[in-house]
Structures are given as C-alpha cells and as structure tokens.
Amino acid sequence: MKNIKFNIIFVLSAVLLVFGCQEDDASIGSIIAPTNITVSAEIVGVDASNPNGDGSGLVNITATADSAISFKFDFGDGLSEVAPSGKTTHRFSKVGVNTYTVVVNAIGTGGLSSSTSVDVEVFSSFDDPELKQLLTGGSTRTWYLAATEIGHLGVGPGNSGVDPEGYWYPKWYAAQPFEKCGIEISDCLCDDELTFTLEGNGQLTYQLNNNGSTFFNAGHQGVVGQNAGEDACFEFDTSGTSLVSLSPSLTDWTLVPDPAFVARGTTLNFSNDAFMGYYVSSSTYDVISVSDTELYVRTLDGNDPVLAWYHKFQTSPAEETFETVFNNLVWSDEFDTPGAPDASKWTYDLGAGGWGNQELQTYTNNAENVIVEDGFLKITAKANGSGYTSARLKSENLQEFTYGRVEVRAKLPAAQGTWPAIWMLGANFDTVGWPTCGEIDIMEQTGQDKTKTSGALHFPGNSAGNAVTSDTSNTTSTTEFRNYSVEWTATAIKVLVDDSVFLTFANTPDTPFNADFFMILNVAMGGTLGGTVDPAFTEDTMEIDYVRVYQ
C-alpha cells in the first residue's frame, strides 16, 4: 500500500504558562516562552481507501516553535514523551478508529512553556485478546518473579547487529535459581508483585507493588540520586496505575537462527514510566511467551539498547523446595566416643586476639572448653577472671574437600556476648591468606540477637562488611537442635537451616569456591559480632550432635 502524507497543521500564538514575574538568568540567557507553535501529524498508510491509516496506528508528529529548546508530547492515550527535536512517532493502539487529542508543550529557557493541541483520528487494527486474558485471567492477576528458574533475570545482545547468533536469549548472563533472593543487595527484587487488570472497557492496566524498594541497574540509579557502582536496592515509589497498550513486537524475531524458537510478537507499552521489577529505564517489553502460569519478557536497556534484559514471572510466589544432589556420606563425626575430640579428625587454633575481630576469648584445648560427652561435642566459653576461654576446632590438613553438602546439627549458646560459628576456610589459607582463600559461613549468630542466625560468603571484593550475607529467623536456636548446612557446587552455594534455603550465591570459576576447604567450629566472646558480654556471664555451650559431609 502506498503511503500518502495526511497532515493536520495547527498554528497558534503561544499560550504563555507564566505565573508571576521572573528576571532573566544570565547563566541561561533571556527567559523566553516559545511562540508560533506548529504541529503536523502524518498518519501512516493514509490513502483514498484508508483515510485513517493502514491499521498500524502509527502517527509521525512534528512540532516547531520559536525559542523552543524541547517539546513534550501528551498523546491522549495515557502515554507521553519528551523529544528535544520536536519529532516523534507514536503508535496508537486502541482497536478501531479513535480520536486522540495530542497536547504539545514547547519548552523554552528557564522552563517557560507554551502549548497547543491537535486532534488525530487514527485507525488501529492490532490486538492480542488472548494475551490480555492470560495476563489478567479475565479480570485481575498478580505475577511474581520466577526465582526458581534459571534466567529469572538475564542479559544478552540487544539486536541481531550486535550478535546475529545470540541476540534472542540471555547469552551474557542468566541468574541461577534463587540467585537474586536472600542476598541483601538484590533481595528487594524477589518480593515484587506485578498486577495486570482487564477493565470493563477492554483497557489493560498495570500496578507494581515493590514493597517500598526497587532493584536498580547500576547504570540507572541517577533516577533516585544514587550511584552505588553496582546493582542495588533503593526506596522508590511505584504506586499508581499504568495504562498498558499493545503493539506488534519491536524485535525482528524472523532473524532468529533457531527454527524451534517462536516468540509471541506482542509488545507491552506502559504509561507513567512503569516497569517490570528490575529498573533499566524502559517501559516497553516484548512478550516472548505467556501462559496461565508463566510470563517471559524482554526489554532493551533505556540507556544502552545494545543490552537486552530478560525477566521470567509466574503466578505464585517462588518457594524453593530443597533437593540435595549429594547423597554419598564421605566423612562424619557422630561424637559417640567420650573424651577429647578425635585427633584424626580435629585439631585446634590456640591463643588470644580473635584474629582481627576484637574478640575477648583465649582459645584452648582444655577439657573445660571442649569435650565429647553424652553423644555431643560441647564447646564451652567460660569467664576466667578478667577474661574468657573457649575453643576453636578445625579439620585443617585432616579433612579437606571440594564441593558437597555439609550438615551440622547443633544447639547454640543463649548468653549475651557469645558468638557461635560453624564455617569453612579455603585450604590454601596458610599460603594466600584471607580473604583470597575464601570463607563460607554456614552459621553465625550475634551476641545480642539470639532469634536469628546468618550465613555469609567472604572473598576478594566481598569480605568483612562487604561480604555476601543473609539471615533467617531462628527463634529456637538456643533451646532446640537445628540442622545447619551448605550445598556447595561448581555453579551455586546455598546456605540452609533445616532444609530451608535462605542464602543463594552463583558460584563461578573466578571465585575461590572451587578448591579444597576445611571445617571450623568455635564459640567466640564479644568482638565485631559478639558485642557486649553480659557482665554476669559465667559460661555457656554450643552442643553439636554430628558433622556430616556428603558428596
């Protein structure tokens, strides 16, 4: 079909939106409101048989004005755009022939603006009623991050020109299951609620409940006046309802080399700068696939369209059912032989100082501090005059292993100031030092809050206060035995309490977590996590039922 320009031209002396008097600002020159605004609208595909266009809904709009430095277009369908050039192309998506009042604000120096409007009558034939039904269930449906899925967040090449063989999937990065959950820096992504509603008039609307905090891409944090240097969570208001229009996909899926890949071919366009969970300055999302329970979308980075971001959602909150991949018991200590711990399995760190943590205890191998009795290993911290004694056992040079599941069943001390820990260090600690060797904290508990336990990973760039950490409620830790464990593979490290995962980390070849580690069991006093010790403290004990390693 031949395209014929159908121009609507509107010229108006400027309507000044000026309130009060302003003096010229020498830094920006004279403050002048734009005048002589001209607006033209070219409806794509107009001819004698199609006076309102070819059904694409596309309209090319051009605005000019004297003394204008930018233009804002409000298209009359809930969407708007700022275009400094005064030129834009907009797709009106409501099916049928509809009239829209396009308001143009010409912006001059000092923020002064003048406005005019023009009515555009345009025909759109594109719709995807099945998509609307699936997104809303016919009424209202809420979606959640599909955190159990590989690639619930991912990134790849933005178009075929960047990479013709890999532009259609997250080639460069795909998050592992629960990788973005249980980690403080990105946990806010996992509790997002995305609600689509099909209104009575057929309009699709959208609301994002981010529970007060949004996960921002590092390159887009200027929106909230931040620059963390890495992806991070920040407070951000996402209240309000967005209108959603549908349009044909902006991605050329016909170039995908995999014949088995079929994309839906529909794009979601959100008003009010709305977005789907992860903030990359985009409000336009290609739907790759959708069903009653799963939604897979792709969006181009708003600042760098060379990047395409992928998101997977589902219709129920993600809950991880833990299934271990390690079932062969390769080493254990059941602590069934009374007396000193088995010397073939355990040795000791001895002395004071706390190894840089400002701890108050002196570690010994005395029976009053460490003993096996009643079927348990008992590590007891004791007040000793003006100081404290305790014990730190380790399997260094006796039992060291790469990958597996470590399970320790323990009951923790309750006294204020005690700092119990079940953890692991890289076996090359004595040659490369910490944090280069890597550290896996399976269980730690502060001296002040005995209702929680935590896990952590320390390695170069993420150590001490910058470690990868997470904690979990554990209100019976001092009165009941609980299972503390880590599932450690070449691709993921998961820290658990009683088979409930609360920290997940994507292991990669460039971390220290791909070599032998050894076990450490200890109770510290005071220090960075122990804090203030109860002045009335006399002694308290961590009891361990067993330590087991599966591969």
ZALOMAR-322079 format. One line per field, with one value per residue (C-alpha): residue number from 1; residue in one letter; chain; x, y, z. Coordinates in Angstrom, 2 decimals. Example, Ala and Ser with C-alpha at 12.3 -4.5 7.8 and 13.67 -1.06 7.14 Angstrom:
# ZALOMAR-322079
nr = (1	2)
rest = (A	S)
kette = (A	A)
X = (12.30	13.67)
Y = (-4.50	-1.06)
Z = (7.80	7.14)
This chain:
# ZALOMAR-322079
nr = (1	2	3	4	5	6	7	8	9	10	11	12	13	14	15	16	17	18	19	20	21	22	23	24	25	26	27	28	29	30	31	32	33	34	35	36	37	38	39	40	41	42	43	44	45	46	47	48	49	50	51	52	53	54	55	56	57	58	59	60	61	62	63	64	65	66	67	68	69	70	71	72	73	74	75	76	77	78	79	80	81	82	83	84	85	86	87	88	89	90	91	92	93	94	95	96	97	98	99	100	101	102	103	104	105	106	107	108	109	110	111	112	113	114	115	116	117	118	119	120	121	122	123	124	125	126	127	128	129	130	131	132	133	134	135	136	137	138	139	140	141	142	143	144	145	146	147	148	149	150	151	152	153	154	155	156	157	158	159	160	161	162	163	164	165	166	167	168	169	170	171	172	173	174	175	176	177	178	179	180	181	182	183	184	185	186	187	188	189	190	191	192	193	194	195	196	197	198	199	200	201	202	203	204	205	206	207	208	209	210	211	212	213	214	215	216	217	218	219	220	221	222	223	224	225	226	227	228	229	230	231	232	233	234	235	236	237	238	239	240	241	242	243	244	245	246	247	248	249	250	251	252	253	254	255	256	257	258	259	260	261	262	263	264	265	266	267	268	269	270	271	272	273	274	275	276	277	278	279	280	281	282	283	284	285	286	287	288	289	290	291	292	293	294	295	296	297	298	299	300	301	302	303	304	305	306	307	308	309	310	311	312	313	314	315	316	317	318	319	320	321	322	323	324	325	326	327	328	329	330	331	332	333	334	335	336	337	338	339	340	341	342	343	344	345	346	347	348	349	350	351	352	353	354	355	356	357	358	359	360	361	362	363	364	365	366	367	368	369	370	371	372	373	374	375	376	377	378	379	380	381	382	383	384	385	386	387	388	389	390	391	392	393	394	395	396	397	398	399	400	401	402	403	404	405	406	407	408	409	410	411	412	413	414	415	416	417	418	419	420	421	422	423	424	425	426	427	428	429	430	431	432	433	434	435	436	437	438	439	440	441	442	443	444	445	446	447	448	449	450	451	452	453	454	455	456	457	458	459	460	461	462	463	464	465	466	467	468	469	470	471	472	473	474	475	476	477	478	479	480	481	482	483	484	485	486	487	488	489	490	491	492	493	494	495	496	497	498	499	500	501	502	503	504	505	506	507	508	509	510	511	512	513	514	515	516	517	518	519	520	521	522	523	524	525	526	527	528	529	530	531	532	533	534	535	536	537	538	539	540	541	542	543	544	545	546	547	548	549	550	551)
rest = (M	K	N	I	K	F	N	I	I	F	V	L	S	A	V	L	L	V	F	G	C	Q	E	D	D	A	S	I	G	S	I	I	A	P	T	N	I	T	V	S	A	E	I	V	G	V	D	A	S	N	P	N	G	D	G	S	G	L	V	N	I	T	A	T	A	D	S	A	I	S	F	K	F	D	F	G	D	G	L	S	E	V	A	P	S	G	K	T	T	H	R	F	S	K	V	G	V	N	T	Y	T	V	V	V	N	A	I	G	T	G	G	L	S	S	S	T	S	V	D	V	E	V	F	S	S	F	D	D	P	E	L	K	Q	L	L	T	G	G	S	T	R	T	W	Y	L	A	A	T	E	I	G	H	L	G	V	G	P	G	N	S	G	V	D	P	E	G	Y	W	Y	P	K	W	Y	A	A	Q	P	F	E	K	C	G	I	E	I	S	D	C	L	C	D	D	E	L	T	F	T	L	E	G	N	G	Q	L	T	Y	Q	L	N	N	N	G	S	T	F	F	N	A	G	H	Q	G	V	V	G	Q	N	A	G	E	D	A	C	F	E	F	D	T	S	G	T	S	L	V	S	L	S	P	S	L	T	D	W	T	L	V	P	D	P	A	F	V	A	R	G	T	T	L	N	F	S	N	D	A	F	M	G	Y	Y	V	S	S	S	T	Y	D	V	I	S	V	S	D	T	E	L	Y	V	R	T	L	D	G	N	D	P	V	L	A	W	Y	H	K	F	Q	T	S	P	A	E	E	T	F	E	T	V	F	N	N	L	V	W	S	D	E	F	D	T	P	G	A	P	D	A	S	K	W	T	Y	D	L	G	A	G	G	W	G	N	Q	E	L	Q	T	Y	T	N	N	A	E	N	V	I	V	E	D	G	F	L	K	I	T	A	K	A	N	G	S	G	Y	T	S	A	R	L	K	S	E	N	L	Q	E	F	T	Y	G	R	V	E	V	R	A	K	L	P	A	A	Q	G	T	W	P	A	I	W	M	L	G	A	N	F	D	T	V	G	W	P	T	C	G	E	I	D	I	M	E	Q	T	G	Q	D	K	T	K	T	S	G	A	L	H	F	P	G	N	S	A	G	N	A	V	T	S	D	T	S	N	T	T	S	T	T	E	F	R	N	Y	S	V	E	W	T	A	T	A	I	K	V	L	V	D	D	S	V	F	L	T	F	A	N	T	P	D	T	P	F	N	A	D	F	F	M	I	L	N	V	A	M	G	G	T	L	G	G	T	V	D	P	A	F	T	E	D	T	M	E	I	D	Y	V	R	V	Y	Q)
kette = (A	A	A	A	A	A	A	A	A	A	A	A	A	A	A	A	A	A	A	A	A	A	A	A	A	A	A	A	A	A	A	A	A	A	A	A	A	A	A	A	A	A	A	A	A	A	A	A	A	A	A	A	A	A	A	A	A	A	A	A	A	A	A	A	A	A	A	A	A	A	A	A	A	A	A	A	A	A	A	A	A	A	A	A	A	A	A	A	A	A	A	A	A	A	A	A	A	A	A	A	A	A	A	A	A	A	A	A	A	A	A	A	A	A	A	A	A	A	A	A	A	A	A	A	A	A	A	A	A	A	A	A	A	A	A	A	A	A	A	A	A	A	A	A	A	A	A	A	A	A	A	A	A	A	A	A	A	A	A	A	A	A	A	A	A	A	A	A	A	A	A	A	A	A	A	A	A	A	A	A	A	A	A	A	A	A	A	A	A	A	A	A	A	A	A	A	A	A	A	A	A	A	A	A	A	A	A	A	A	A	A	A	A	A	A	A	A	A	A	A	A	A	A	A	A	A	A	A	A	A	A	A	A	A	A	A	A	A	A	A	A	A	A	A	A	A	A	A	A	A	A	A	A	A	A	A	A	A	A	A	A	A	A	A	A	A	A	A	A	A	A	A	A	A	A	A	A	A	A	A	A	A	A	A	A	A	A	A	A	A	A	A	A	A	A	A	A	A	A	A	A	A	A	A	A	A	A	A	A	A	A	A	A	A	A	A	A	A	A	A	A	A	A	A	A	A	A	A	A	A	A	A	A	A	A	A	A	A	A	A	A	A	A	A	A	A	A	A	A	A	A	A	A	A	A	A	A	A	A	A	A	A	A	A	A	A	A	A	A	A	A	A	A	A	A	A	A	A	A	A	A	A	A	A	A	A	A	A	A	A	A	A	A	A	A	A	A	A	A	A	A	A	A	A	A	A	A	A	A	A	A	A	A	A	A	A	A	A	A	A	A	A	A	A	A	A	A	A	A	A	A	A	A	A	A	A	A	A	A	A	A	A	A	A	A	A	A	A	A	A	A	A	A	A	A	A	A	A	A	A	A	A	A	A	A	A	A	A	A	A	A	A	A	A	A	A	A	A	A	A	A	A	A	A	A	A	A	A	A	A	A	A	A	A	A	A	A	A	A	A	A	A	A	A	A	A	A	A	A	A	A	A	A	A	A	A	A	A	A	A	A	A	A	A	A	A	A	A	A	A	A	A	A	A	A	A	A	A	A	A	A	A	A	A	A	A	A	A	A	A	A)
X = (0.00	1.31	1.71	0.34	1.02	-2.13	-1.09	-3.01	-1.40	-2.22	-0.62	-1.25	0.29	1.83	-0.36	2.03	2.12	3.72	2.90	4.42	7.43	10.88	14.09	16.47	19.10	22.47	23.61	20.95	20.33	16.97	13.98	11.58	8.41	8.16	5.80	4.34	3.89	3.27	2.19	1.84	0.56	1.28	-0.92	0.94	-0.76	-3.41	-4.93	-8.35	-9.41	-7.85	-8.46	-7.37	-4.28	-3.26	-4.20	-0.75	-1.86	1.42	1.47	4.53	4.20	6.37	6.29	8.15	8.17	10.23	12.59	11.85	14.61	12.49	8.97	6.76	4.03	1.00	-0.65	-4.11	-3.87	-2.11	1.38	3.77	7.26	9.87	11.53	14.05	13.97	10.22	9.83	8.34	6.49	3.74	1.62	-2.00	-3.11	-6.81	-8.52	-10.77	-10.97	-10.41	-9.77	-6.97	-6.18	-2.42	-1.16	2.22	4.19	7.02	9.60	11.79	14.66	14.04	11.32	8.75	6.43	3.65	1.17	-1.28	-3.17	-4.35	-6.91	-5.75	-8.26	-6.42	-7.23	-5.54	-6.25	-3.64	-4.87	-3.97	-7.06	-5.54	-2.57	-4.93	-6.81	-3.64	-2.15	-5.30	-7.19	-10.07	-10.14	-7.07	-3.94	-0.74	2.66	5.84	9.48	10.07	13.07	13.26	14.04	17.45	17.40	14.70	16.93	19.28	21.02	22.16	22.82	20.21	19.81	20.98	23.53	25.32	25.21	23.13	23.59	22.67	20.51	17.33	18.25	20.28	23.59	25.80	24.25	21.38	20.73	20.78	17.74	17.21	20.46	18.73	16.90	18.25	21.09	20.75	21.88	19.12	16.54	14.06	13.56	12.11	9.11	7.74	4.06	3.04	-0.73	-2.50	-6.21	-8.62	-11.05	-14.68	-13.93	-11.22	-8.35	-5.41	-3.91	-0.91	0.34	3.72	3.90	7.62	7.09	8.89	12.17	13.28	16.29	18.15	20.63	23.93	23.65	20.21	20.48	20.62	16.81	16.99	20.11	22.36	25.49	26.35	28.62	26.72	23.12	21.38	18.04	16.75	13.48	11.28	7.59	5.81	2.25	-0.34	-1.93	-0.35	-2.26	-0.94	-1.17	-0.31	1.64	3.46	6.84	9.72	12.15	12.71	12.23	12.35	16.15	16.46	18.55	16.82	13.75	12.29	12.16	8.81	8.15	4.67	5.23	3.41	4.86	3.57	3.81	3.35	2.33	3.78	7.26	6.11	8.44	8.51	10.55	14.17	14.83	16.61	14.79	12.42	8.64	8.37	8.55	8.39	6.40	8.41	5.94	2.96	0.66	-1.78	1.16	4.33	5.38	8.70	9.57	12.48	13.26	16.03	18.13	16.83	20.35	22.13	19.99	22.95	21.75	18.54	17.23	15.13	12.65	10.64	7.49	4.95	1.52	2.56	5.35	8.52	9.24	12.33	11.89	15.36	16.62	20.25	22.44	24.83	23.79	27.04	28.33	32.10	33.11	31.47	31.93	28.99	30.76	29.98	33.33	33.61	36.67	38.74	37.63	39.00	42.55	42.37	39.58	40.15	42.96	42.85	43.52	45.09	45.69	44.11	43.42	40.47	42.32	41.38	37.80	38.46	37.32	37.88	38.48	41.62	41.26	42.43	42.22	41.32	38.51	36.63	36.35	35.99	34.87	32.80	30.21	26.64	26.93	27.66	30.65	30.48	32.38	32.08	33.01	33.85	34.55	38.11	38.97	39.19	38.89	37.28	38.36	36.78	37.76	38.08	38.27	39.28	39.80	42.72	45.18	42.95	39.71	39.57	37.21	35.84	32.04	29.45	26.81	27.95	25.37	25.93	23.23	23.69	22.14	23.57	24.56	22.00	24.14	24.58	28.00	28.52	29.35	28.99	30.12	30.10	32.19	34.82	38.08	39.98	42.73	45.28	44.70	48.24	49.79	47.45	45.78	42.27	40.04	41.88	41.36	37.58	35.30	31.89	29.96	27.29	26.02	26.82	24.84	25.37	25.78	22.80	20.07	19.52	16.35	18.26	21.17	23.05	25.22	27.93	30.49	33.79	36.14	38.19	35.98	33.27	34.72	34.21	31.44	31.04	30.51	27.56	25.26	21.72	19.97	16.88	14.52	15.63	13.80	14.54	18.26	19.29	16.68	16.49	18.90	18.67	20.38	22.81	24.06	25.55	25.00	28.14	28.55	30.56	27.60	25.86	26.29	23.13	23.04	20.17	18.57	16.56	16.47	15.15	17.40	17.97	21.12	21.95	25.12	26.04	29.44	31.70	35.21	36.70	35.71	37.83	34.97	36.28	39.07	39.50	38.09	38.27	35.75	35.88	33.68	34.02	32.41	33.92	33.23	32.50	34.16	32.51	29.51	29.57	29.27	28.85	29.16	26.65	28.53	27.01	28.24	29.86	29.70	27.63	27.93	27.39	26.41	26.93	25.23	27.13	29.09	28.48	29.90	28.11	29.40)
Y = (0.00	3.39	5.79	9.30	12.01	13.24	16.38	18.17	21.57	23.77	27.18	29.18	32.17	30.95	30.46	31.55	29.44	32.18	32.87	35.90	37.76	36.33	38.14	36.93	34.49	35.45	31.82	30.73	33.93	35.60	33.74	33.50	31.48	29.78	31.27	30.32	26.61	24.47	20.84	18.38	14.82	12.28	9.21	6.30	4.48	7.06	6.76	7.05	3.65	4.16	7.75	6.95	4.92	1.36	-0.12	0.13	3.06	4.84	8.62	10.76	14.01	17.07	20.25	23.52	26.77	29.88	29.91	26.27	24.05	20.89	19.52	17.32	15.32	14.03	11.70	11.46	7.70	7.88	7.92	10.83	11.54	14.30	14.92	17.79	17.62	18.09	14.91	11.63	8.58	7.22	4.09	4.48	1.00	1.11	-1.07	0.70	4.30	6.61	10.32	11.45	14.96	15.36	18.14	19.63	21.69	23.71	24.34	27.41	28.69	28.92	26.28	28.59	26.73	27.31	24.71	23.80	20.68	18.84	16.08	12.95	10.39	7.13	3.51	0.62	-3.00	-4.68	-6.54	-9.60	-10.56	-13.90	-12.11	-9.85	-12.91	-14.70	-11.66	-10.96	-14.24	-12.26	-9.94	-9.39	-11.48	-10.92	-12.10	-12.79	-13.26	-16.87	-17.12	-20.91	-20.63	-20.19	-16.80	-15.21	-12.20	-12.20	-10.05	-10.56	-8.70	-6.09	-6.83	-9.01	-6.41	-6.89	-10.69	-12.40	-15.80	-14.84	-11.72	-13.59	-15.11	-14.04	-15.07	-12.98	-13.72	-15.79	-15.79	-19.17	-20.31	-18.00	-16.18	-12.81	-13.80	-13.94	-11.56	-8.11	-6.22	-7.65	-9.29	-6.48	-7.91	-11.15	-9.72	-7.62	-8.06	-7.20	-6.94	-6.75	-5.89	-6.02	-3.14	-3.29	-1.15	-3.55	-1.36	-3.26	-1.65	-2.45	-1.83	-2.68	-3.22	-3.19	-3.18	0.15	-0.82	-1.34	-3.23	-0.69	-1.49	0.25	2.50	3.85	4.90	8.61	8.49	8.22	10.34	7.36	5.81	2.60	1.37	-1.92	-3.09	-2.31	-1.77	1.76	3.18	4.10	4.92	2.73	3.41	4.37	2.68	2.47	2.11	-0.72	-0.60	-3.44	-3.19	-5.51	-6.65	-4.24	-7.15	-8.82	-12.41	-13.66	-13.47	-15.93	-18.87	-21.47	-22.75	-24.09	-20.60	-18.86	-15.50	-14.20	-11.00	-8.59	-5.63	-4.19	-0.39	1.09	4.66	6.74	5.23	1.99	-1.02	-4.72	-5.11	-4.51	-0.85	-0.23	2.96	1.09	0.93	-1.25	-5.05	-7.70	-10.75	-13.80	-16.28	-16.39	-18.99	-19.20	-19.59	-18.26	-14.96	-14.35	-10.86	-8.93	-5.21	-3.04	-1.05	2.53	3.96	1.34	-0.58	-2.84	-4.64	-6.67	-7.64	-10.76	-11.44	-14.53	-14.34	-16.78	-16.58	-17.74	-16.59	-18.60	-21.13	-23.27	-26.96	-28.10	-31.31	-32.15	-33.51	-35.07	-38.30	-40.23	-39.82	-39.42	-38.16	-37.60	-37.31	-38.55	-37.70	-41.07	-41.60	-39.68	-37.57	-35.32	-34.87	-37.43	-36.28	-37.90	-35.53	-32.35	-30.04	-26.63	-22.93	-21.82	-18.41	-15.00	-11.99	-13.08	-12.90	-9.28	-9.39	-7.78	-10.98	-11.34	-15.07	-17.16	-20.44	-23.61	-27.38	-27.87	-30.26	-27.47	-25.73	-28.69	-32.24	-35.07	-36.38	-37.71	-38.14	-34.47	-32.27	-29.46	-26.20	-24.10	-20.45	-19.60	-16.46	-16.66	-13.86	-10.74	-12.66	-15.63	-19.02	-21.10	-23.50	-23.47	-26.85	-27.26	-30.08	-28.34	-30.84	-33.68	-33.38	-31.01	-31.27	-29.50	-29.35	-31.33	-30.94	-30.20	-30.76	-29.85	-30.46	-28.05	-26.17	-22.71	-20.80	-18.30	-15.88	-12.28	-11.75	-15.30	-15.58	-19.20	-20.12	-23.12	-22.27	-23.18	-21.70	-22.36	-24.93	-22.54	-20.10	-20.53	-19.53	-16.91	-15.51	-14.21	-13.29	-14.67	-18.20	-17.69	-18.24	-19.97	-19.18	-21.87	-20.47	-17.40	-15.74	-12.35	-11.91	-9.59	-11.23	-14.90	-15.07	-15.14	-16.95	-15.88	-17.16	-15.36	-15.69	-13.80	-13.48	-10.73	-7.70	-9.13	-9.55	-8.28	-5.64	-6.18	-9.94	-11.63	-12.21	-13.12	-14.09	-16.03	-16.21	-18.94	-18.40	-21.86	-21.93	-21.91	-24.38	-26.95	-28.72	-27.40	-28.57	-26.03	-26.92	-25.75	-27.21	-26.36	-27.00	-25.51	-23.30	-22.45	-22.22	-22.49	-21.99	-23.58	-24.09	-27.34	-27.68	-24.12	-22.09	-18.51	-17.56	-18.46	-17.47	-18.12	-19.76	-19.08	-20.18	-16.87	-17.26	-19.12	-21.61	-24.22	-25.76	-27.61	-26.13	-27.28	-27.10	-24.82	-24.95	-22.32	-20.05	-16.55	-13.90	-10.26	-8.82	-7.50	-9.85	-10.89	-7.32	-6.53	-9.51	-9.86	-8.70	-11.66	-14.20	-17.33	-19.92	-21.18	-24.02	-24.86	-28.53	-30.40	-33.71	-34.53	-33.17	-34.91	-34.34	-35.76	-35.82)
Z = (0.00	-0.93	1.99	1.41	3.95	5.63	7.52	10.20	10.84	13.74	14.28	17.40	19.01	22.21	25.23	27.94	31.04	33.09	36.70	38.44	37.17	36.51	35.82	33.16	34.38	32.96	33.10	30.59	28.69	28.23	29.64	26.73	26.28	22.86	20.27	16.89	17.64	14.56	14.80	11.92	12.20	9.46	9.83	8.29	5.41	4.54	1.07	-0.50	0.85	4.25	5.37	8.93	8.15	7.39	10.78	12.29	14.46	13.69	13.51	12.80	14.75	14.22	16.29	15.80	17.75	18.00	21.02	21.96	23.31	23.72	23.32	25.44	23.73	25.64	23.16	24.71	25.34	28.70	27.17	26.82	25.52	25.63	22.26	22.06	18.26	18.15	16.10	17.30	16.01	18.20	17.90	18.98	19.95	20.83	18.26	15.75	14.60	17.55	18.01	20.29	21.45	21.29	23.55	22.68	25.18	23.69	26.43	26.41	28.53	32.26	31.95	30.43	28.09	25.61	24.49	21.81	20.79	17.74	17.25	15.44	14.14	13.52	12.81	14.69	13.93	16.17	19.25	21.26	23.26	24.27	25.84	27.79	29.01	30.07	31.80	33.79	33.99	32.51	35.50	37.71	38.07	40.04	38.84	40.83	39.92	38.82	41.12	40.86	37.15	35.56	33.86	36.01	35.34	32.37	29.79	26.23	22.95	22.11	18.42	15.56	14.53	17.86	17.70	14.99	16.64	20.20	20.35	21.27	24.65	27.76	26.23	28.51	31.90	33.30	37.06	38.77	40.79	43.77	42.99	43.41	46.61	50.14	49.26	50.80	47.71	45.49	47.76	47.01	43.50	44.82	46.66	43.78	42.89	39.31	38.82	35.47	35.28	32.35	32.79	31.66	28.62	27.46	28.70	30.17	33.31	35.47	39.00	40.55	44.29	45.07	48.86	49.00	47.34	43.73	42.37	40.20	37.48	38.24	35.19	36.06	39.70	38.89	38.90	42.71	43.08	43.78	42.32	44.14	41.37	41.24	41.08	44.37	46.11	46.76	48.03	45.07	44.83	42.26	43.42	40.86	37.88	34.45	31.19	29.02	25.25	22.91	19.69	17.31	18.58	18.11	17.80	14.44	15.56	11.95	12.07	14.97	13.69	15.89	14.00	17.24	18.77	18.36	20.06	20.66	18.70	21.02	22.91	26.20	26.43	29.93	30.69	33.54	33.06	34.70	34.60	35.43	38.62	37.58	36.71	33.40	32.28	29.99	29.81	26.70	26.95	24.23	25.30	24.32	25.78	28.12	29.61	32.51	34.90	33.19	31.58	29.80	28.57	27.04	27.14	25.73	28.19	28.19	28.19	26.12	23.59	22.89	26.04	26.20	29.64	30.23	33.04	33.97	36.08	37.47	39.10	42.57	44.88	44.37	47.09	46.93	47.67	48.52	46.96	47.50	44.72	47.25	48.97	49.49	53.06	52.72	56.18	59.53	63.25	65.33	68.63	70.17	71.92	75.23	75.99	73.77	70.15	67.67	66.88	63.45	62.56	64.56	65.55	67.26	66.89	70.18	71.69	72.11	69.94	67.86	64.54	63.88	65.18	68.58	70.31	74.04	74.49	74.61	72.72	74.48	74.06	77.70	78.62	80.38	76.99	74.61	75.31	73.86	76.31	76.26	72.48	71.81	71.13	73.68	73.11	76.25	76.65	80.28	82.25	83.59	85.96	83.83	80.54	78.84	77.49	74.74	71.92	68.14	66.37	62.73	60.25	58.51	56.97	58.21	56.24	53.27	50.32	47.23	46.76	48.66	51.33	54.87	57.61	61.27	63.87	66.76	69.68	70.26	73.42	74.73	76.71	75.60	74.05	72.77	69.07	67.87	64.35	62.01	58.99	56.39	55.08	51.87	52.46	50.92	53.78	55.13	51.78	50.24	53.37	53.87	52.03	48.97	50.28	50.57	53.54	53.78	56.96	57.38	60.68	62.74	65.49	67.04	70.76	71.01	68.88	69.56	67.43	64.11	62.53	59.40	56.59	54.64	51.88	52.02	49.05	47.37	46.81	49.08	52.54	56.08	55.94	52.17	52.38	50.70	53.67	54.64	57.85	58.80	61.77	64.18	67.46	68.92	68.09	71.77	73.03	70.21	67.89	64.32	61.14	59.67	56.23	52.96	49.47	47.51	43.78	40.93	40.00	43.28	47.04	49.15	52.92	54.83	58.21	58.40	54.59	54.16	51.85	52.98	51.04	47.43	45.61	41.96	42.04	39.05	38.02	39.16	42.84	45.45	45.95	43.54	45.65	48.93	52.16	55.78	58.65	61.74	64.87	67.60	70.17	70.38	73.00	72.21	69.14	65.98	66.14	69.79	71.02	74.69	77.01	79.85	83.00	84.87	82.29	83.70	80.93	78.01	75.50	71.84	71.58	68.29	67.64	64.45	61.49	58.13	54.66	51.61	48.04)
